[in-house]
Amino acid sequence: MDAKRIAHRDTQSYFGILLDDSNRKPITRLHFNRAQKYIGIFERDKSETRHPIASLDDIYGFTDVLKATVLSYAE
């Protein structure tokens, strides 16, 4: 997947990372507006599951899931 296809949008409640700048192709959401930080991971049905993270480095633990999400849009 070409990295140029990855886009982001900053909203009031989360920082969204999208494929093709499309709300219909969300990759992840970063919820950093509160003391407890979360990463939102999307399932195949596009439902979001929020996972608490302590630091930005914790995002690396979700690498495989994020790659699978991006590749699912290529199908």
FENDALIN-V921585 format. One record per run of one state. SS is the DSSP state (h for helix, s for strand, l for the rest). FROM is the first residue (numbers start at 1). LEN is the number of residues. Records with the same first field share a line. If there is no record, write none. Layout:
BEGIN
SS = FROM-LEN, FROM-LEN
END
This chain:
BEGIN
l = 1-2, 11-4, 20-6, 32-5, 43-5, 54-2, 73-3
h = 3-3, 56-17
s = 6-5, 15-5, 26-6, 37-6, 48-6
END
